[in-house]
Amino acid sequence: MSKTHDKPERIIDAAVRRFSHFGFHKTTLAEIAEDAGLSRQSLLYYFRDKQALANAVVDAIGQEYLATLNDALSLTRNFEEVLIALVDIRFTYFEKFYMIFSELHSSDTNRSTVMNAKQSIIERESDLLAKFYKKAVDTGEIESKDARELIQLIQQTLEAYQGSANKNRNFPEAGDMKELMDKQKKLVQLLYTGIRA
């Protein structure tokens, strides 16, 4: 890889580390540039402002999440394991990047960044789940149903449950995540039982 393409990646990596530890609002572009071994002016050459860098960070996290999810799903033996792995990987990333997501979500300026990225990730996650659903149908594990509709229903059910479990808060508390993950695993097991019926 050329050094030119390496600089944006170094900047994004430094921003992820800073945003994860100190938060978006308490991190300056100068600190990120220093961590990346660049000047602030060099950073601004690649990212015009902090918002553009936040967009790139959210996108990089999304790409990593989807690659990790694909790898994990490739190791599953059935569609129930696919659904449980989905919950596990979602929560692993939520916990790992909690500070980033909570701060970006709490800011009106950044909320659209997170929501747009989330929608794109959910669409690509849906495509990935549909691939494994088709495999389960092909092996006779489950009967064929409208894959797209079923996958969207599963994703929407998980989102709705997470939203209702937030105890009237706009964003879940970090301490509530383990209990929420365990309940979502039980929920996907119930959904799987229903799919097989």
C-alpha positions in Angstrom: 0.0 0.0 0.0 1.3 3.4 -0.8 2.2 5.9 1.9 -0.6 8.3 0.7 -3.3 5.7 1.3 -1.6 4.8 4.6 -2.1 8.3 6.1 -6.0 8.3 6.2 -5.9 4.8 7.8 -3.4 6.0 10.4 -5.6 9.1 11.1 -8.8 6.9 11.4 -7.0 4.5 13.7 -5.8 7.3 15.9 -9.3 8.9 16.0 -10.9 5.5 16.9 -8.4 5.2 19.8 -8.9 8.8 21.0 -12.7 8.8 20.6 -13.0 5.4 22.3 -11.0 6.6 25.3 -11.7 10.3 25.7 -14.9 10.7 23.7 -15.6 12.7 20.5 -16.1 16.1 22.2 -13.0 16.0 24.4 -10.7 15.0 21.5 -9.1 17.6 19.3 -7.9 17.2 15.7 -4.4 18.2 16.9 -4.3 15.3 19.3 -5.4 12.9 16.6 -2.8 14.3 14.2 -0.1 13.9 16.8 -1.1 10.3 17.6 -1.0 9.6 13.8 2.4 11.1 13.5 1.2 13.9 11.3 0.6 17.7 11.5 -2.9 19.1 11.9 -2.6 20.5 8.4 -1.9 17.1 7.0 -4.9 15.6 8.8 -7.1 18.4 7.4 -5.9 17.5 3.9 -7.6 14.2 4.2 -10.5 15.1 6.5 -11.8 18.7 6.1 -13.1 18.8 9.7 -13.9 16.7 12.8 -17.3 15.8 11.4 -15.8 14.3 8.2 -13.4 12.4 10.4 -16.3 11.1 12.6 -18.1 9.9 9.4 -14.9 8.0 8.4 -14.6 6.5 11.9 -18.2 5.3 11.9 -17.8 3.9 8.4 -14.5 2.1 9.4 -16.2 0.6 12.5 -19.1 -0.6 10.3 -16.8 -2.2 7.8 -14.9 -4.0 10.5 -18.2 -5.1 12.2 -19.5 -6.6 8.9 -16.2 -8.4 8.2 -16.1 -9.8 11.8 -19.8 -10.8 11.5 -19.2 -12.6 8.2 -16.2 -14.5 9.7 -18.2 -15.5 12.8 -21.3 -16.6 10.8 -19.0 -18.7 8.6 -18.2 -20.8 11.6 -21.8 -21.6 12.5 -23.5 -24.9 12.0 -27.1 -23.8 11.8 -29.4 -20.8 11.6 -30.0 -20.7 15.3 -26.2 -20.3 15.8 -26.2 -17.6 13.1 -28.8 -15.6 15.1 -26.9 -16.0 18.4 -23.7 -15.0 16.7 -25.4 -11.9 15.4 -26.4 -10.9 18.9 -22.9 -11.6 20.3 -21.1 -9.7 17.6 -23.5 -6.7 17.8 -22.9 -6.5 21.5 -19.2 -7.0 21.2 -19.0 -4.0 18.9 -21.4 -1.9 20.9 -19.3 -2.4 24.1 -16.0 -1.9 22.3 -17.1 1.4 20.8 -19.7 2.5 23.4 -18.1 5.9 24.1 -18.1 6.7 20.4 -21.6 5.7 19.7 -23.1 7.2 22.8 -21.4 10.6 22.2 -22.1 10.7 18.5 -25.7 9.6 19.2 -26.2 12.3 21.8 -25.2 15.2 19.6 -27.8 16.5 17.1 -25.0 17.3 14.7 -23.6 13.7 14.7 -26.8 11.7 15.2 -27.5 11.8 11.5 -24.0 10.4 10.8 -24.7 7.5 13.2 -28.2 6.8 11.9 -27.2 6.9 8.2 -24.2 4.6 8.9 -26.4 2.3 11.0 -29.0 2.1 8.2 -26.3 1.2 5.6 -24.8 -1.5 8.0 -28.3 -3.0 8.7 -28.9 -3.3 4.9 -25.6 -5.1 4.4 -26.1 -7.1 7.6 -29.5 -8.2 6.1 -27.8 -9.4 2.9 -25.3 -11.4 4.9 -28.0 -13.0 7.1 -30.0 -13.8 3.9 -27.1 -15.7 2.6 -27.0 -17.9 5.7 -30.8 -18.2 5.7 -30.6 -19.6 2.2 -28.0 -22.1 3.3 -30.3 -23.2 6.1 -33.2 -23.6 3.6 -30.9 -25.5 1.1 -29.9 -28.0 3.8 -33.5 -28.6 4.8 -32.9 -27.1 8.3 -35.8 -24.7 7.8 -38.6 -24.3 5.3 -38.4 -21.6 2.6 -40.1 -18.4 3.5 -39.6 -14.8 2.2 -36.0 -14.4 3.3 -35.8 -10.6 3.0 -39.1 -10.1 5.0 -38.0 -12.6 7.6 -34.5 -11.1 8.1 -35.9 -7.6 8.3 -38.5 -8.9 10.9 -35.7 -10.4 13.0 -33.6 -7.2 12.8 -36.5 -5.0 13.6 -37.5 -7.2 16.5 -34.0 -7.0 18.0 -34.0 -3.2 17.5 -37.4 -2.8 19.0 -36.5 -4.9 22.0 -33.4 -3.0 22.6 -35.3 0.3 22.4 -38.0 -0.8 24.8 -35.3 -2.1 27.3 -33.6 1.3 27.5 -35.8 2.3 30.4 -37.1 5.4 28.7 -33.6 6.6 27.8 -32.5 7.6 24.4 -29.4 5.4 24.5 -28.8 2.2 26.5 -26.5 2.4 29.6 -23.3 0.4 29.3 -24.2 -1.5 32.5 -27.5 -2.8 31.0 -25.8 -4.4 28.0 -25.1 -7.9 29.4 -28.7 -8.4 30.6 -30.0 -7.0 27.3 -27.7 -9.4 25.3 -28.9 -12.4 27.3 -32.5 -11.5 26.7 -31.9 -11.0 23.0 -30.3 -14.4 22.8 -33.4 -15.9 24.3 -35.5 -13.9 21.9 -33.7 -15.1 18.8 -33.9 -18.7 20.1 -37.7 -18.2 20.3 -37.7 -16.7 16.8 -35.7 -19.7 15.5 -38.2 -22.1 17.0 -41.0 -20.3 15.3 -39.1 -20.3 12.0 -38.6 -24.0 12.1 -42.3 -24.7 12.9 
